[in-house]
């Protein structure tokens, strides 16, 4: 770590002459508060609008000039930014990243905040409000988590909160969380570690450390009933979402639920896909996912009936297959097939150094969640150690029929037309 608290992780990979500079800030939408949501994602936009020594537009122009790419993303737990460039342009990437870490407020004005606020509002309209079934994720969060819980609101925030946020609110959020002591920097790819360390020290050592950020202390959450809700949307077909609260990422049960999702919907021969889509032909699609997060995860099954069939029909089959999984567990073959899929995913993510999910991103992710950037083997070992009994136990413990949320989206009669 540098004296200002910035954790620096270097990874040498000379397979191609490229390098990725990847920064994670330990701030996502969970660090917001009721009435002031959407700030973490708003900063994902503001961080590309220029900084103390980089005028608006120059960030992209300079990177494109050397053949580089860049982007960012926001979740409930973190915000990440990455730059991938030919290795001879590493110093440009480090300069740009350090400038917006240390000097963003020098160029940020109420006008730039208002402009990006409008961009985010349009993004919310496009991705949530005007997207078929787009409001389902917002409603699921509100059904799963109580008032005040930081996972209750959507990452993109509420429209009223985005409108109400003042320039001073936005500056205060930046000063609280966007500092070296609340960030980690990965430089991965075709690098000389000694030279790279010197460059990182040159460009980041002068950034002020910032105030310490208190750890999150959120009471545990639970669901002790079946919570049902029906909403309408401009769609042609209904859609069913069944969701359960599940263990946080890397906690016992998290990996087993990943395998359970693969047994249920991971491929054409999976249990729900085979029965609903191929054998009975009453569903167009079905998926099951364990959404792993730092404070609390959730497991969701999402299914859409074929025209002429009902939500009740497919829910009955889903419940039957879950009961069978809980009673008998998966077969050895099903678990091995799921583990093969998991391993293939692990190795495919290693093929790229930069971008979303590449090695630089994974090193930062492991560091944020475990304190150890080199946690790849331990992560894979979680899955390799699983037996059919483990998957059965997780399905029994975490997917009870009497403690979940049931959300149905039904057509509003418009035939899907706006």
C-alpha positions, 0 to 999 in steps of 0.5 A: 500500500502507498502511504496514502492508503491506496492498495496496489496490486501488480500482475505480470502477463506478457502473452499480449503487449497490453496492460489494464489499469483497473481501479475499484472504489469500495462504494456502491449504491449500498453506501447511499441513504434513503432519499439520496439514491443513485449517487454511486452510479452518477459518479460512474458518469461524472468520472469521465467528464474531465478532472483537474488536468484533463479537459472534458472530452480529452479522457476518451480522445487521448485513450483512443489516440493510443488505441486504448479502451475504457469503461466503468460499472456500478453495483450495490457493493462497489464501483469499478473503472478500467483502462486497457491500453498497449503496454507502451501507453501505461503511463498515460493510463496511470496519469488519467486514473490518478487525476480523476482520483485526486482532482475530479472536484477541480473541474466538476461544476453544478452544470456538469452534475446537471448534465450527467444527472439528465443522462442517468435519468434517461438511462433509467427510462431506457433500462428500467421504466421503458424496458419490458419487465424492467420494473421487476428488478426494482420491485423485487428489491423492495419485496426482499429488503425492508425500509432503510436496508441498503439493498432495497433501492436500485443501483441506478437510484430513484428518479425523485432522488436524482432530481432532488440531489443538490450539487453539495450533496454530490460533492459530499458523497465524493469526499466521503468515499472517493479516496486512495484509502477506500480504493484498490488499484490493479495494474495487470498485463505486459509490465515490468513490476519494478518500473510499474511500481515506480510509475504508480508511486509517481502518479498516485503518491500526491493524492490525499488519503481522505478520511477513513470510511466506517465499515458497514454494519447492517442487521441481518435480514430474513423473510418469514412468510410468502410475500406476493405482488402483481404489477402490470407492464406494457407486455404481451405475456405474463412473467413469474419471479420467485426469489429467496434471501440467501447467504452472502458471497463466499459464505457457506451455501453460496457456491452450492446454490450456484450449482443448484441453479445449474442443475435447475436451468443450466442448459437444455438438459437441466431439470426445469428447462427440460420439463417446462420448455421441451417436455411440457412446452408450457414455458418459453423460458426459465432461468435460475440465478444466485445473485451473490453480494457482500451483505446478502444474496438472493436466488431468483427463478424467472419463467415466462409461459407460452401463449395459452398457458398460465403462471399457475401451471409453470409455478406448480412445476417449479415447486415440484422440481424444487421439492424433488431436489430437496428430497433427493438431491442432484445426481453425481452426473448433474453436479459434475456437469455443473462443476464442468461449467463452473471451471470452464467459466473460471478459465475463460475469465482468465483469457483476458487481462482487461475489461469486465471480468478479466484478470485485473477485475478479478484481482480487485474483486477478490481483494475487496471481498476477502482481503486477498487478491490471489484468491482464485484457487480458493474460490474454485476449490469451493466448487470442487469440494461440493457433493450432491449432499451439499447441494441438497442441503443448500436447496432445503435450507435456503429455498423454502416454499413458505419463505420467499417473494412471488412477483408476477408481471401481467400485461396491461392490455396494451398488447405491448405497445407504448 
